[in-house]
Amino acid sequence: MGLTTHVLDTCHGRPAAGLRVTLWRQNDADGWQALRTVVLNADGRNPDGPLLSTRELTPGRYRLEFEVATYFRAQGLALPDPPFLDRVTIDFGVADADAHYHVPLLVSPWSYATYRGS
């Protein structure tokens, strides 16, 4: 199944529809390479399915960057400048490229939680 994510807006109690997410992969020579940027659908997921399919996923270090301040401002929340959370960045490793890696995010303007899901 590859790599997936799902974002829930815990401030409003709903999926984070419209939140922008960028997936990065660390390269040995020149730092981080952006692989793709997506905007989450009404269910808080990538509308095109996995961020990376099983055949695209390789062992290595990855990063998901969630643009949470932009999302919460679009929801009508007045955030301070600068916001407490602007972007939430999750760095994680993939050791077994044949396994499913699911990286969910539970987020509000003031806190977040993640884990390796199933």
VMD Tcl script that builds the backbone (N, CA, C; Angstrom):
set m [mol new atoms 354]
animate dup $m
set s [atomselect $m all]
$s set {name element resname resid chain x y z} {
  {N N MET 1 A 0.825 -1.204 0.000}
  {CA C MET 1 A 0.000 0.000 0.000}
  {C C MET 1 A 0.860 1.256 0.000}
  {N N GLY 2 A 2.105 1.208 0.419}
  {CA C GLY 2 A 2.977 2.368 0.341}
  {C C GLY 2 A 2.875 3.290 1.530}
  {N N LEU 3 A 2.808 4.610 1.253}
  {CA C LEU 3 A 2.800 5.648 2.278}
  {C C LEU 3 A 1.517 6.451 2.189}
  {N N THR 4 A 0.822 6.567 3.327}
  {CA C THR 4 A -0.419 7.335 3.387}
  {C C THR 4 A -0.399 8.260 4.599}
  {N N THR 5 A -1.287 9.258 4.568}
  {CA C THR 5 A -1.483 10.139 5.712}
  {C C THR 5 A -2.971 10.455 5.828}
  {N N HIS 6 A -3.354 10.913 6.991}
  {CA C HIS 6 A -4.738 11.312 7.264}
  {C C HIS 6 A -4.656 12.387 8.334}
  {N N VAL 7 A -5.293 13.536 8.124}
  {CA C VAL 7 A -5.199 14.636 9.078}
  {C C VAL 7 A -6.584 14.960 9.623}
  {N N LEU 8 A -6.668 15.010 10.956}
  {CA C LEU 8 A -7.897 15.385 11.633}
  {C C LEU 8 A -7.686 16.707 12.369}
  {N N ASP 9 A -8.591 17.624 12.150}
  {CA C ASP 9 A -8.613 18.937 12.798}
  {C C ASP 9 A -9.307 18.751 14.145}
  {N N THR 10 A -8.523 18.683 15.226}
  {CA C THR 10 A -9.105 18.436 16.547}
  {C C THR 10 A -9.736 19.688 17.147}
  {N N CYS 11 A -9.465 20.845 16.589}
  {CA C CYS 11 A -10.100 22.087 17.046}
  {C C CYS 11 A -11.579 22.105 16.652}
  {N N HIS 12 A -11.872 21.654 15.439}
  {CA C HIS 12 A -13.237 21.671 14.929}
  {C C HIS 12 A -13.898 20.291 14.924}
  {N N GLY 13 A -13.123 19.236 15.220}
  {CA C GLY 13 A -13.684 17.892 15.251}
  {C C GLY 13 A -14.064 17.346 13.896}
  {N N ARG 14 A -13.188 17.564 12.898}
  {CA C ARG 14 A -13.482 17.099 11.544}
  {C C ARG 14 A -12.177 16.871 10.773}
  {N N PRO 15 A -12.248 16.192 9.627}
  {CA C PRO 15 A -11.055 16.046 8.789}
  {C C PRO 15 A -10.561 17.412 8.316}
  {N N ALA 16 A -9.271 17.519 8.080}
  {CA C ALA 16 A -8.650 18.787 7.683}
  {C C ALA 16 A -8.680 18.958 6.164}
  {N N ALA 17 A -9.875 19.105 5.620}
  {CA C ALA 17 A -10.049 19.301 4.179}
  {C C ALA 17 A -9.397 20.606 3.753}
  {N N GLY 18 A -8.604 20.544 2.697}
  {CA C GLY 18 A -7.946 21.738 2.174}
  {C C GLY 18 A -6.551 21.972 2.711}
  {N N LEU 19 A -6.097 21.172 3.665}
  {CA C LEU 19 A -4.750 21.354 4.220}
  {C C LEU 19 A -3.706 20.894 3.204}
  {N N ARG 20 A -2.663 21.701 3.031}
  {CA C ARG 20 A -1.588 21.394 2.072}
  {C C ARG 20 A -0.483 20.613 2.783}
  {N N VAL 21 A -0.030 19.532 2.125}
  {CA C VAL 21 A 1.005 18.651 2.667}
  {C C VAL 21 A 2.084 18.448 1.609}
  {N N THR 22 A 3.351 18.571 2.022}
  {CA C THR 22 A 4.464 18.292 1.121}
  {C C THR 22 A 5.246 17.101 1.654}
  {N N LEU 23 A 5.540 16.168 0.762}
  {CA C LEU 23 A 6.342 14.989 1.078}
  {C C LEU 23 A 7.759 15.203 0.567}
  {N N TRP 24 A 8.740 14.966 1.435}
  {CA C TRP 24 A 10.153 15.121 1.111}
  {C C TRP 24 A 10.869 13.793 1.322}
  {N N ARG 25 A 11.989 13.590 0.613}
  {CA C ARG 25 A 12.877 12.449 0.832}
  {C C ARG 25 A 14.281 12.981 0.995}
  {N N GLN 26 A 15.011 12.462 1.986}
  {CA C GLN 26 A 16.378 12.912 2.218}
  {C C GLN 26 A 17.316 12.227 1.239}
  {N N ASN 27 A 18.136 13.048 0.596}
  {CA C ASN 27 A 19.169 12.551 -0.306}
  {C C ASN 27 A 20.503 12.619 0.407}
  {N N ASP 28 A 21.377 11.683 0.129}
  {CA C ASP 28 A 22.683 11.662 0.782}
  {C C ASP 28 A 23.506 12.907 0.450}
  {N N ALA 29 A 23.469 13.326 -0.784}
  {CA C ALA 29 A 24.367 14.382 -1.236}
  {C C ALA 29 A 23.864 15.798 -0.962}
  {N N ASP 30 A 22.600 16.065 -1.246}
  {CA C ASP 30 A 22.161 17.464 -1.245}
  {C C ASP 30 A 20.922 17.740 -0.402}
  {N N GLY 31 A 20.794 17.082 0.714}
  {CA C GLY 31 A 19.703 17.418 1.632}
  {C C GLY 31 A 18.388 16.778 1.266}
  {N N TRP 32 A 17.320 17.587 1.273}
  {CA C TRP 32 A 15.967 17.098 1.096}
  {C C TRP 32 A 15.428 17.437 -0.297}
  {N N GLN 33 A 14.714 16.480 -0.889}
  {CA C GLN 33 A 14.093 16.671 -2.197}
  {C C GLN 33 A 12.582 16.560 -2.041}
  {N N ALA 34 A 11.864 17.575 -2.508}
  {CA C ALA 34 A 10.401 17.523 -2.485}
  {C C ALA 34 A 9.923 16.524 -3.528}
  {N N LEU 35 A 9.088 15.579 -3.104}
  {CA C LEU 35 A 8.556 14.574 -4.019}
  {C C LEU 35 A 7.188 14.965 -4.560}
  {N N ARG 36 A 6.347 15.524 -3.696}
  {CA C ARG 36 A 5.036 15.976 -4.149}
  {C C ARG 36 A 4.370 16.819 -3.080}
  {N N THR 37 A 3.463 17.653 -3.540}
  {CA C THR 37 A 2.624 18.464 -2.659}
  {C C THR 37 A 1.179 18.156 -3.014}
  {N N VAL 38 A 0.365 17.935 -1.985}
  {CA C VAL 38 A -1.052 17.612 -2.202}
  {C C VAL 38 A -1.910 18.496 -1.311}
  {N N VAL 39 A -3.156 18.630 -1.677}
  {CA C VAL 39 A -4.163 19.297 -0.858}
  {C C VAL 39 A -5.171 18.222 -0.464}
  {N N LEU 40 A -5.401 18.084 0.834}
  {CA C LEU 40 A -6.233 17.001 1.342}
  {C C LEU 40 A -7.707 17.189 0.988}
  {N N ASN 41 A -8.370 16.076 0.768}
  {CA C ASN 41 A -9.786 16.089 0.377}
  {C C ASN 41 A -10.710 16.220 1.597}
  {N N ALA 42 A -11.998 16.073 1.393}
  {CA C ALA 42 A -12.994 16.241 2.453}
  {C C ALA 42 A -12.828 15.244 3.593}
  {N N ASP 43 A -12.140 14.138 3.331}
  {CA C ASP 43 A -11.885 13.134 4.360}
  {C C ASP 43 A -10.533 13.353 5.044}
  {N N GLY 44 A -9.813 14.417 4.681}
  {CA C GLY 44 A -8.497 14.683 5.268}
  {C C GLY 44 A -7.401 13.783 4.726}
  {N N ARG 45 A -7.599 13.270 3.512}
  {CA C ARG 45 A -6.652 12.352 2.882}
  {C C ARG 45 A -6.258 12.866 1.492}
  {N N ASN 46 A -5.187 12.293 0.948}
  {CA C ASN 46 A -4.775 12.620 -0.407}
  {C C ASN 46 A -5.855 12.129 -1.374}
  {N N PRO 47 A -6.395 12.979 -2.218}
  {CA C PRO 47 A -7.464 12.548 -3.121}
  {C C PRO 47 A -7.016 11.503 -4.140}
  {N N ASP 48 A -5.711 11.386 -4.374}
  {CA C ASP 48 A -5.196 10.437 -5.359}
  {C C ASP 48 A -4.743 9.121 -4.736}
  {N N GLY 49 A -5.060 8.881 -3.468}
  {CA C GLY 49 A -4.651 7.638 -2.813}
  {C C GLY 49 A -3.331 7.801 -2.075}
  {N N PRO 50 A -2.509 6.751 -2.040}
  {CA C PRO 50 A -1.238 6.842 -1.310}
  {C C PRO 50 A -0.350 7.983 -1.825}
  {N N LEU 51 A 0.411 8.573 -0.914}
  {CA C LEU 51 A 1.398 9.580 -1.323}
  {C C LEU 51 A 2.493 8.928 -2.159}
  {N N LEU 52 A 2.864 7.714 -1.769}
  {CA C LEU 52 A 3.791 6.888 -2.551}
  {C C LEU 52 A 3.226 5.477 -2.596}
  {N N SER 53 A 3.237 4.881 -3.763}
  {CA C SER 53 A 2.793 3.487 -3.885}
  {C C SER 53 A 3.892 2.569 -3.346}
  {N N THR 54 A 3.574 1.313 -3.192}
  {CA C THR 54 A 4.565 0.343 -2.719}
  {C C THR 54 A 5.778 0.311 -3.638}
  {N N ARG 55 A 5.577 0.408 -4.939}
  {CA C ARG 55 A 6.723 0.378 -5.862}
  {C C ARG 55 A 7.538 1.662 -5.825}
  {N N GLU 56 A 6.940 2.784 -5.427}
  {CA C GLU 56 A 7.666 4.058 -5.331}
  {C C GLU 56 A 8.407 4.215 -4.005}
  {N N LEU 57 A 7.939 3.535 -2.975}
  {CA C LEU 57 A 8.511 3.670 -1.630}
  {C C LEU 57 A 9.820 2.893 -1.542}
  {N N THR 58 A 10.869 3.560 -1.090}
  {CA C THR 58 A 12.175 2.920 -0.907}
  {C C THR 58 A 12.650 3.185 0.514}
  {N N PRO 59 A 13.524 2.322 1.042}
  {CA C PRO 59 A 14.059 2.590 2.378}
  {C C PRO 59 A 14.767 3.944 2.413}
  {N N GLY 60 A 14.639 4.629 3.528}
  {CA C GLY 60 A 15.294 5.921 3.676}
  {C C GLY 60 A 14.567 6.809 4.656}
  {N N ARG 61 A 14.968 8.070 4.671}
  {CA C ARG 61 A 14.376 9.061 5.572}
  {C C ARG 61 A 13.440 9.965 4.777}
  {N N TYR 62 A 12.273 10.196 5.364}
  {CA C TYR 62 A 11.239 10.998 4.727}
  {C C TYR 62 A 10.767 12.090 5.686}
  {N N ARG 63 A 10.086 13.064 5.119}
  {CA C ARG 63 A 9.532 14.166 5.898}
  {C C ARG 63 A 8.161 14.519 5.318}
  {N N LEU 64 A 7.197 14.690 6.204}
  {CA C LEU 64 A 5.900 15.247 5.828}
  {C C LEU 64 A 5.798 16.624 6.463}
  {N N GLU 65 A 5.468 17.627 5.663}
  {CA C GLU 65 A 5.330 19.003 6.139}
  {C C GLU 65 A 3.879 19.435 5.925}
  {N N PHE 66 A 3.202 19.729 7.030}
  {CA C PHE 66 A 1.794 20.091 7.031}
  {C C PHE 66 A 1.665 21.597 7.281}
  {N N GLU 67 A 1.021 22.333 6.401}
  {CA C GLU 67 A 0.879 23.785 6.511}
  {C C GLU 67 A -0.353 24.123 7.355}
  {N N VAL 68 A -0.192 24.001 8.663}
  {CA C VAL 68 A -1.341 24.088 9.567}
  {C C VAL 68 A -1.828 25.520 9.801}
  {N N ALA 69 A -0.953 26.498 9.901}
  {CA C ALA 69 A -1.408 27.872 10.139}
  {C C ALA 69 A -2.240 28.382 8.965}
  {N N THR 70 A -1.785 28.129 7.754}
  {CA C THR 70 A -2.551 28.533 6.571}
  {C C THR 70 A -3.919 27.870 6.576}
  {N N TYR 71 A -3.954 26.600 6.925}
  {CA C TYR 71 A -5.225 25.869 6.997}
  {C C TYR 71 A -6.158 26.498 8.035}
  {N N PHE 72 A -5.666 26.721 9.268}
  {CA C PHE 72 A -6.552 27.236 10.319}
  {C C PHE 72 A -7.003 28.665 10.027}
  {N N ARG 73 A -6.166 29.473 9.420}
  {CA C ARG 73 A -6.607 30.816 9.014}
  {C C ARG 73 A -7.736 30.719 7.989}
  {N N ALA 74 A -7.617 29.760 7.059}
  {CA C ALA 74 A -8.672 29.570 6.050}
  {C C ALA 74 A -9.972 29.090 6.687}
  {N N GLN 75 A -9.890 28.519 7.884}
  {CA C GLN 75 A -11.083 28.088 8.615}
  {C C GLN 75 A -11.702 29.234 9.407}
  {N N GLY 76 A -11.103 30.417 9.324}
  {CA C GLY 76 A -11.645 31.590 9.993}
  {C C GLY 76 A -11.096 31.857 11.383}
  {N N LEU 77 A -10.071 31.117 11.795}
  {CA C LEU 77 A -9.474 31.354 13.107}
  {C C LEU 77 A -8.487 32.514 13.047}
  {N N ALA 78 A -8.547 33.387 14.019}
  {CA C ALA 78 A -7.584 34.484 14.138}
  {C C ALA 78 A -6.390 33.956 14.923}
  {N N LEU 79 A -5.275 33.773 14.242}
  {CA C LEU 79 A -4.058 33.276 14.876}
  {C C LEU 79 A -3.115 34.438 15.150}
  {N N PRO 80 A -2.296 34.331 16.193}
  {CA C PRO 80 A -1.306 35.382 16.435}
  {C C PRO 80 A -0.258 35.397 15.327}
  {N N ASP 81 A 0.501 36.466 15.262}
  {CA C ASP 81 A 1.577 36.577 14.282}
  {C C ASP 81 A 2.896 36.745 15.020}
  {N N PRO 82 A 3.766 35.770 15.007}
  {CA C PRO 82 A 3.645 34.505 14.286}
  {C C PRO 82 A 2.759 33.525 15.034}
  {N N PRO 83 A 2.199 32.552 14.289}
  {CA C PRO 83 A 1.353 31.553 14.952}
  {C C PRO 83 A 2.198 30.622 15.815}
  {N N PHE 84 A 1.572 30.029 16.810}
  {CA C PHE 84 A 2.287 29.060 17.645}
  {C C PHE 84 A 2.793 27.895 16.796}
  {N N LEU 85 A 1.917 27.328 15.957}
  {CA C LEU 85 A 2.318 26.296 14.995}
  {C C LEU 85 A 2.081 26.841 13.595}
  {N N ASP 86 A 3.136 26.956 12.824}
  {CA C ASP 86 A 3.017 27.410 11.441}
  {C C ASP 86 A 2.954 26.190 10.525}
  {N N ARG 87 A 4.020 25.416 10.561}
  {CA C ARG 87 A 4.094 24.154 9.826}
  {C C ARG 87 A 4.454 23.059 10.817}
  {N N VAL 88 A 3.804 21.934 10.690}
  {CA C VAL 88 A 4.173 20.761 11.485}
  {C C VAL 88 A 4.971 19.849 10.568}
  {N N THR 89 A 6.187 19.526 10.999}
  {CA C THR 89 A 7.089 18.680 10.225}
  {C C THR 89 A 7.313 17.379 10.970}
  {N N ILE 90 A 7.090 16.277 10.282}
  {CA C ILE 90 A 7.307 14.954 10.864}
  {C C ILE 90 A 8.378 14.249 10.037}
  {N N ASP 91 A 9.521 13.977 10.662}
  {CA C ASP 91 A 10.586 13.209 10.033}
  {C C ASP 91 A 10.442 11.760 10.477}
  {N N PHE 92 A 10.536 10.833 9.540}
  {CA C PHE 92 A 10.390 9.419 9.877}
  {C C PHE 92 A 11.220 8.573 8.915}
  {N N GLY 93 A 11.504 7.369 9.346}
  {CA C GLY 93 A 12.300 6.461 8.534}
  {C C GLY 93 A 11.478 5.308 8.004}
  {N N VAL 94 A 11.828 4.865 6.815}
  {CA C VAL 94 A 11.230 3.678 6.199}
  {C C VAL 94 A 12.318 2.623 6.109}
  {N N ALA 95 A 12.162 1.549 6.860}
  {CA C ALA 95 A 13.140 0.460 6.839}
  {C C ALA 95 A 12.694 -0.665 5.907}
  {N N ASP 96 A 11.395 -0.932 5.866}
  {CA C ASP 96 A 10.846 -2.023 5.065}
  {C C ASP 96 A 9.917 -1.436 4.011}
  {N N ALA 97 A 10.410 -1.286 2.793}
  {CA C ALA 97 A 9.639 -0.649 1.727}
  {C C ALA 97 A 8.421 -1.466 1.301}
  {N N ASP 98 A 8.336 -2.725 1.713}
  {CA C ASP 98 A 7.171 -3.546 1.384}
  {C C ASP 98 A 6.044 -3.381 2.399}
  {N N ALA 99 A 6.330 -2.719 3.507}
  {CA C ALA 99 A 5.325 -2.512 4.550}
  {C C ALA 99 A 4.488 -1.273 4.232}
  {N N HIS 100 A 3.329 -1.184 4.882}
  {CA C HIS 100 A 2.498 0.007 4.757}
  {C C HIS 100 A 2.906 0.995 5.844}
  {N N TYR 101 A 3.204 2.218 5.458}
  {CA C TYR 101 A 3.525 3.289 6.399}
  {C C TYR 101 A 2.390 4.303 6.357}
  {N N HIS 102 A 1.675 4.398 7.466}
  {CA C HIS 102 A 0.574 5.352 7.582}
  {C C HIS 102 A 0.955 6.347 8.670}
  {N N VAL 103 A 0.986 7.637 8.320}
  {CA C VAL 103 A 1.411 8.689 9.251}
  {C C VAL 103 A 0.246 9.667 9.443}
  {N N PRO 104 A -0.615 9.413 10.435}
  {CA C PRO 104 A -1.720 10.319 10.700}
  {C C PRO 104 A -1.276 11.520 11.535}
  {N N LEU 105 A -2.022 12.599 11.441}
  {CA C LEU 105 A -1.763 13.800 12.232}
  {C C LEU 105 A -3.078 14.269 12.838}
  {N N LEU 106 A -3.077 14.463 14.144}
  {CA C LEU 106 A -4.182 15.094 14.863}
  {C C LEU 106 A -3.681 16.473 15.235}
  {N N VAL 107 A -4.374 17.538 14.809}
  {CA C VAL 107 A -3.790 18.867 14.948}
  {C C VAL 107 A -4.826 19.926 15.323}
  {N N SER 108 A -4.382 20.887 16.133}
  {CA C SER 108 A -5.117 22.109 16.443}
  {C C SER 108 A -4.118 23.250 16.259}
  {N N PRO 109 A -4.519 24.490 16.420}
  {CA C PRO 109 A -3.548 25.582 16.297}
  {C C PRO 109 A -2.480 25.573 17.403}
  {N N TRP 110 A -2.706 24.772 18.464}
  {CA C TRP 110 A -1.813 24.815 19.614}
  {C C TRP 110 A -1.157 23.486 19.963}
  {N N SER 111 A -1.538 22.404 19.280}
  {CA C SER 111 A -0.958 21.108 19.607}
  {C C SER 111 A -1.109 20.141 18.446}
  {N N TYR 112 A -0.295 19.072 18.499}
  {CA C TYR 112 A -0.456 18.009 17.509}
  {C C TYR 112 A 0.055 16.694 18.085}
  {N N ALA 113 A -0.411 15.601 17.473}
  {CA C ALA 113 A 0.033 14.262 17.834}
  {C C ALA 113 A 0.096 13.430 16.559}
  {N N THR 114 A 1.026 12.492 16.559}
  {CA C THR 114 A 1.161 11.573 15.429}
  {C C THR 114 A 1.589 10.216 15.951}
  {N N TYR 115 A 1.546 9.227 15.087}
  {CA C TYR 115 A 1.964 7.875 15.421}
  {C C TYR 115 A 2.056 7.103 14.117}
  {N N ARG 116 A 2.638 5.911 14.175}
  {CA C ARG 116 A 2.616 5.065 12.987}
  {C C ARG 116 A 1.342 4.257 13.026}
  {N N GLY 117 A 0.446 4.551 12.108}
  {CA C GLY 117 A -0.838 3.882 12.057}
  {C C GLY 117 A -0.789 2.613 11.234}
  {N N SER 118 A -1.958 2.088 10.976}
  {CA C SER 118 A -2.045 0.841 10.210}
  {C C SER 118 A -2.865 1.043 8.952}
}
mol reanalyze $m
mol bondsrecalc $m
mol representation Tube
mol addrep $m
